[in-house]
Amino acid sequence: MKEQLQDLLKKCIKDLIDNGLISEMPSKVRLDHTKDKSHGDYATNIALMLSKQAKTSPLELAQIIVNQIEEANFIKKTEIAGPGFINFFLSDESSTSIVNEIIELGEMYGQSEIGKGQSILLEYVSANPTGPLHVGHGRGAAYGATVSNLLRNIGFKIDNEYYVNDAGRQMDILTVSIFLRYLALCGETVRFPDNGYQGQYINDIAVDIFDKSGESFKQSSEIFFENICKDGLEGGDKESHIDELIAKAKVLLEGNFQNIFRAGIERILSGIKDDLADFGVLFEKWFSEQSLIDSGLSESCITRLKDTGHIYKKDGALWFKTSSYGDEKDRVVVRDNGNHTYFASDIAYHLEKLDRGYDKIINVWGADHHGYIPRVKASIEALGHNPDKLEVLLVQFANLYRGGHKVQMSTRSGSFVTLEDLRKEVGNDAARFFYVSKSQSQHLEFDLELAKQTNNENPVYYIQYAHARICRVLTQMTSQTMSFEKEIAEKNLDKLTTKHEVELIAKLSGYPALIKQSAHNKTIHTLANYLHELAQLFHSYYGAETFLIADKELRNARVLLIKAVKIILKNGLSLIGVSAPSKM
């Protein structure tokens, strides 16, 4: 009904434009559910918004709009209220018809073709493959997957992609970290670097290599550490120390350095893929950063930017003039040692994405990457593309709390809670729901104890229990040999007149608009909130009324209503990646 009302209003406004009363269509025609049913079912402030443009009072303009709105059988009456609000009262048939529509469409209710014919490349998670996914990555995964589901639900063609950062210095640090653990297994005495990657997973990879290759990669630790500068805790520089270890390892190991790296990256990446799949997060493509270097695309992008005057040389390094495009300062793309920066790879990667012909590319990044947006958009514009084709969604950090205390985490030290550990502790459903329950622009405080509770305090349990309750009512109906007759139900929906029934039907009618809004704005927490509110309304209804009553007409009407609620609960939970159990 909301969409139909909006269409009527838009047509009315177009008529006002054609008649010269106003000059342009507003960017948004706002139509809201009323809080007080005595004020109707929907209200709009469009007259207040356009009165200045129309050079008349909001009340006068509201009357003009009401007079011009075409008669529709779903509108019982309209009223002008306050300074110029227009209230719409819907017919009884229009309200109850929502129930029939939901039953008819089933899992398709709420779907649309707004994005039909448009393609989007959605890149998210893209955590460095230097260790297993932790709880912070989990939020980006849950958010990105839900955005993908919502956009598909309104008709867009979505390809999900994971960018594998398998090139650069952090990969060298990973390799040296594994190699030193391997040397220890060979009986060599080593001092592990302050800047190395810690964690049991490094030891596990080293054990795999030792089991498969024995001591074939063994080097003398005395030779390996000879003439290496002091580490940070020894009074030296930890960055120089690890860089010298990398350089020494590449010389001593030669081709085996790459073999150790490959063994490490393959195991870690395999674990990431399995972890995400178990979390219900799947990708159409895994894109390798190294492929940009191997293909020469990274180098050709640098050359192209040089030729167009966007790059200059300073202090032996090559700098991109990102400040010309709104960045706070210029950025290095090639260091004085000749190595490309991560930014250089990102330039090439985004060019490659754009060349694939998508209508839009969306990146989901951690909030700490906000400063990266202008420089990436600068590179897109400098390479001759429209920077507006890139949309970046920033996701704030997730903090774990256990027993009221924050769980401290550090990736480099290996002290963190993995996504796998979280899933095992609270379950996939709770993890997926809690991750999307707050706006992505807000820090998330993930309460582990709350996520495990099986009561009304736990929002995901509360919603799932509503679905299970409905399933139980339907099962009881069968066991009590009460038949459900759809025809009788449809003919008697006008009997659904209690406060709880009216509120439930109104809530159900708002689902399609909510889905479109959530998808358009990528504000997926609004869907989580909607489902919680719908569950609240149902639980209140369940407590106030009896469904399996002797009155055949009312019984069937009520059962049809809760069947519709069940469909919406399942549809909404599915978009978030949460199951809808029939028993709890």
N, C-alpha and C positions, 0 to 999 in steps of 0.2 A: 503494500500500500504506500509506503514511504516514497518509493521510486515513482509510482504513478502520480502521487501528489506533486513531487518535484518536477515531473514532466509537464504537468498542468501549469505550474507556476512559471516554468521557463517559457512555455508557449505564450502565457499572458505577458511576460516581460518583453518577449520578442514583439508582440503586438504594440506594446507601449513604445518600443523603439521605432517601429514602422510608422506609428502615429506622431512621432516627433516629440513625445513627452519626455523621454530620456534618450541618452546618446549611446550607451553601451551596456552590454550584459555584464552583471557582476561576476567575479571569478568563482564565487560559490553561492549557491542558493541554500541557505541554512533552513533546516526543518528538524525540529527536535520533538521528542516525546514529552508530553506535559507531565509534571509531577502530580498535579491535582486533576483528576478526571472531570471535575466540574468545569474545567477550562478546555475540555475537549481531549482528543487523542494526540494531535500534533499542533505545534505552533510555529510561526515564522516571524522573523523581525525584518523581512525584506522591505517593508514600507519605510521603516526607520532608516535602513541603509541607503535607500534610493531617493529619499525626500529632498535632500539637498540638490541632487542631480536634477530632479523633477521641478525644483523651485516651488514646492508646495508643502503643506504640513503633512507629517506622517499619517495623521488620521484621514485627511482628504485622499491621500494616495492609497491608503489601505482600502478605502471605500471603492476607489476606482478599480483596484485589483480584484476585489471581491465581486464587483459587478461584471468584470470581464472573464472571470474564471468560468470555464465551460462546465455545464452540469454533468455530473458523473454519478452513477448509481451507487458508488461506494461512499459518497459524501452525504451525510444526513443533513448537516447545516454548517454554516460558517459564522463566526462572531468576531467583531473587532473589539479588542480589549486594551485597557491602559492607554499608553501614549501612541499606540498604532500597531500593536501585535495583531496578527490574524490567527484565530484558533479554528481548527478543523475538527468536527465531530464526525466520525465514521459510522456508517450503517452497521447494524448488528451482523448482517450477512458478510460484510467485508472483513470483519474481525475474525469470525469463525471460519471463513474460507481459507485462512492461513493454515489451519490445521489440516484441511483436506489437501492443500498444496504440498505440505511437508510430507504427508503420507504418500502422495502420488509420486513425488520426485525422489524421495528417500535420500540416499547418499549424494544425489546431485543437487539437493536443495542448498542454496547459497552459492552455487557455481554460476559463472557468467562467462561471456566472451569479450570482455572489455579489451583484453590484450591480444585478441586473435590476430594472427599474422605478424606479431612482433616477437623478436627473439632477444633473449637476455643471457649473457654469460655471467654467472654468479660465482665469484671466487671467495672462499672462506676457509677458516682454520689456518691453513698454510703455516703451521708451526715448524720451526727449524727441526730437521730430523737428527738432532743431537741427543735425543733421549725420548722416553715415552711421553705421551700426552698427559698433562696435569689438569687439575680442576679449572684453571683459567682458560685453557684451550676448550674445555667442555662447554663453557658458556657460548663462545663463538660458534662452536659446532651446533649446539641446540638452536641458537638464534638463526644462523644461516640456513639450516635445514628447514626451519619453520617458515622463514621468509620465502624460500624456494617453494614450499608446499602452497602457501597462500597465493603467490604469483601464478603458479600453475592452475590454481583453483579458479582464477578469474581470466584464464585463457592464454596467458603468456607461454611461449616455448622457452623452457629454462634448461640450460646446461650448467651443471655444477662442476667446479674445477678446484683442484688442490695444487698450489704452486710449491714444488719441492725445492727448497733452498739447499741444493746439493753441491754448491760451489763456494769457493772463498775460504777465508781464514778459519771460520768456525769449524769447517770440515777438517782442516789440517789439525786443529786443536783436538778434535774428536779422535782422529787417527793416532796422534801421539799418546793420548790418554789410554787408548786401547793397547797400543804397543808397550807402554810401560807396565801395564797390568800383565801383559803377556810375558815380558821379561822376568817379572817376579815369579811367574809360574815355571819359568825355565831355571829358577834358582839364583837369578841375579838380584843384587841388592840395589834398589832404586829409591830415590826420593821423589814422591809424586809432586808435581808442580802445583803451586797455589792456584793457578788459573786453569788447571785441567778439569775435565768433566768427571765428577764424582758419581757415586751411586752404584748399586749392585749390578745394574744392567751392563755397565762397562766391564766388570769382572766376568759376567756371564758371556759376553762376546769374546773376551780374551780366552776363556775356557774352551769355547767352540773352536777358535782358531788353533789352540794348542792340541785339542783332541784330533783335529783333522790334519794338521801339518807338523805336529811334534815340535822340535826345536829348529826347524828349517829357517826360521826368521830370527833366530837368536843372535844377539850382538853383545859384546862386552859392555857392561854398564860403565866400567871405568873409562873405556874409550868414548862411549856415548856422551858422558857428562864432562869429558875433558874440555877445558877452555870455555865452558858455558858460564855466562855471567850469573851472579847471585840472584836468587828468587826474592820475592817481596818480603817474606817473613825472615829472610836471611840478611835483610838490609839492602837488598837490591831492587830491581824493577821487574815486577812479575810479568809485564807485557813483553819486555825485551827477552826475559828468560824463556818464555814459552816460544817466542819467535825463533830464538836460537836453537831450541830443541827441535822445532819443526824443520829448520834448515839442515841440521845435523842428521835427523832421521831420513830425510829425502836423499841425502848423499850416501849414507851407509846402507839403506835398504834398497835404493834404486827402484826398480819396478815393483818390488814387494810392498813399498809404501802404498801404492795404489791398490794392491791386493788386500791389504789390511783395511784400508778405507772402504773398499767395496764390501767386504765381509761385514763391517760395522753398519754401513748405511742400509744394506739389504735387510739385516736383522731388525734394525730400528724401524725402518719404513714398513716392513711386513707387520710388525707389532702395531704401528699406527693404523694401518689399513684394517687389521682385524678388530682393533679396539673401536674404531669408528663404525664399522659394519655391525658389531655387536650393540652399538649405541643407536642403531637405526639411521646412520648418516652415511650416504653413499655418494660417490662422485663418478661422473661420466668420464672424467679425464684427470690424470695425474701428470702435471707439466714439470719437466726438469729444467732448473736454472742452467745446469751444465750444458744442456742442448743449445741454449742461446749462444754460448761461447764456442761450442764445437761447430755449429752451423755458420759461424761468422756474423750472425745477426747483430750481436752486441757491438762488434767492431764496425760494421757498416753503419749502424746508427750514429756512432761517434763521428765517423767520417762525414756523414750527411749533415750533422749539426755543425761540424767544422766548416764545410763548404758553404753553408748558409750564414756564417758569421755568428753563430750562437755559442761558440766555444773559443776560449782564449787560454794561452799558456802563462802560468805564473809559478815561480819557485819550483820549476821542473814538473809541475802537475798540470793537468788540463781541467779547466773550470767551465761549467755551463752557466750562462747568464740567466739564471732563474729569477733574479731580482727584477729583470725587465718584465716579468709576468706576474709580479705581485708577491714573490717569495721574499722573506726578510733579508736574505743574502744569497750570493752565488754559491754553487755546490761543486765539489770535486767529482769528476767522473773517471779520471785516470790518475792514479797516484804517481809520485815522482819515481817510483820503482817500476812503473809500467803496468802495474796491476789495475784492473778495472774495479771500481767500487760497486757496492750493492746497488747504488742508484743507477749506475750504467746498465746493470742487468735489468732493473725495473723499467728503464726507458725502453729497452729492446722488447721486454715482455709485453708491455702495454701496446707497443706498436704492432706486435704479432697478434695480440688479441683483436685490435681494431681492424687489422687486415683480414680477419676471418669473416667480417661482414655482419656482426651483430648490431642490432638497433641500439643496444645499450649494454654497457658493462658495469657491473656492480662489484665492489670490493668490500668485504667485511674485515675491518682491522681493529686491533686493540686501540683503546683511547689514547695510549701513549704515542701513537703514530699520527696524531692530528696535524703536527707540523709538516708531515710528509706530503700532505694533500696538495698544497700549492705548487710544490716542485714537480710532482708527477703530472699535474694538469699543465704546468708550464712546458714540459717535454712533449706532451700530446699536441699542444698548440704550435710549438716550434716545428714539429714534424708534419704540420699541415692538416691536422685533424681537429674536430670540434671538441674542446675539453669538456663540454657539457654532456658528452656521451658517457663520461665516467661519473658514477655516483659512488661515494665512499660512505659506508655506514660504520660508525665508531661504537665499539662495545666496551663498556667500563669493566673494571676488574671484578673478580669474584673472590670473596674472602670466606673461608670456612670457619665455622664456630662449633666448638664441641664443649658442652657443659658451661656455656657462657663465655668461654675463652677462645680467642682467635688462634687458629692453627698457623704457626710460622712456617713459611716455605721459601726455598731457594733452589732454583734449577741447577745452577752451576755446582753447588755443594752436594746436590743429590738429595737434599732434604725437602721433599715435597710429596703431596698426596696425588697419586696418579688418577686419571679418569677411570681406569679399571678398578682401582681400590674404592673409589666413590660409588661406582655402579654396584659393586659387590656389597657395599655396606647399606645403601639406601634403595637400590633397585633402579632400573632404567626409567620407569615411569616417574618416580619422584624426582630424579635428577633432571629429566627433560622438562618437567613442569616447573620446578623451582628455578631453573635457569632462565625461563621466559616469563616468570611471574612479575618481574619488575622491568621498568623501561630500560632499554639498553644504554641509555645515557646516564643511568644511576648506578652507583656501586651496589653490588649484590652481596648481602650478608646471608650466606647459606648456612642455615641452622641444621646441623646433622641430626640432632636429637628430634627436632620437629618433623623432619622428613621421614623418620622411621615410625612416627606415632600412627596408631590405627584408631583415630578418633576425629571428631569434628574440627579439632585445632589444625589438623594437617589438610591444607586446601585440596591437594590432589586426591587424597583418600575420600574427602567429603564429596567431591564431584563424582568419582568412580562409584561411591556408595549409592548415590542417587540413581545412577544407571543400573546398578545391581538390584536396587529396591524395585525399580520398575519391572525388571526381568522376573523378580520374585512374585510380584502381583500377577503378572501374566501367567506364570506357572501355576499359581494358586487358582486362578480362574479356570484353567484346564482341569486341575485336580478336583475342583468343586463342580465339575461338569457344567460350567456356565459357558455357553457358546458366545463367541464374539461375532457380531453381525455388523459388517461395515456399512451396509445400506442404512440400517437403523441408526447407527452412530452418526452418519453424515446428515441424516434428516433431523436429528435432535441436538445438534450442536448449539442451537439457540437456548437450550436449557442450561448451558454453562454460564451461569450468571453470578456465582459467588465472587467475593473479592479476590480470592486466590486464583480462581479460574480466569478472571478478566486480566489480572496481572501476568499470569503465565502466558496467555495468548498474546498479549502486547509484547512481552519479552521475546517470544518466538518470532514475531513479525519483524523484529529489529535485526535478526541474525544476518540476512543477506547484506544489508547496508553496513553492518559492523565488519563483515568479512572484506568488503570492498575497501572500506576505510583503513582497516588494519594492513591490507596488502599494499594499498597506495602509499601509506605513510610509513610502512615497515615498522609499525608500532604493535608488535605481536602480543605485548602484555595486555592490551585491551581485549584480546580474545580470551586470554586466561582469566581476566577479571569477569568477562561476560559469562563464561561457563560457571564460575563460582557463584555469581548472582543468580543464574538460572537454577543451579542446584539448590540454593537457599530457598527460592520460590517453591521448588518442587517439595523439598523437605517440609516446608510450612504447610503446603497443600496436603501432603501425606498425613501430617499430624492433625489437621483440621477436619478432613473429610474421609469417608469410607468409599472405596471404589466399587467393591463387589457387593452391591446392594440388590434388593429384590426388584426395584424399579428398572425394568429392562431397558427402557429408552435412555434414562439418565446414566445407567451403568455403562452402556455401550459408548455413549458420548464421552464420559470420563476416561474410559479405557483408550479411546481414540486420541484424546488429548495427551495422555501420558505416553502413548506410543510416539507421538510427535516429539515430545520432550526427549524421549530416549534416542530418537534419530539425531536430533541436534546435539545432544551430549556426545554421542559417538562420532559424529562428523567433526565437531570442534576438537575433541581430544585427538582424533586421527591427524588433524592438521598440525598439532603440536608434537605428534609422535608418541602419544600416550595411549595405552590400551583402554578399552571399555569392557571390563569384566562383567559377566552375567551373574557371578556369585562372589561374595566376599565374607 
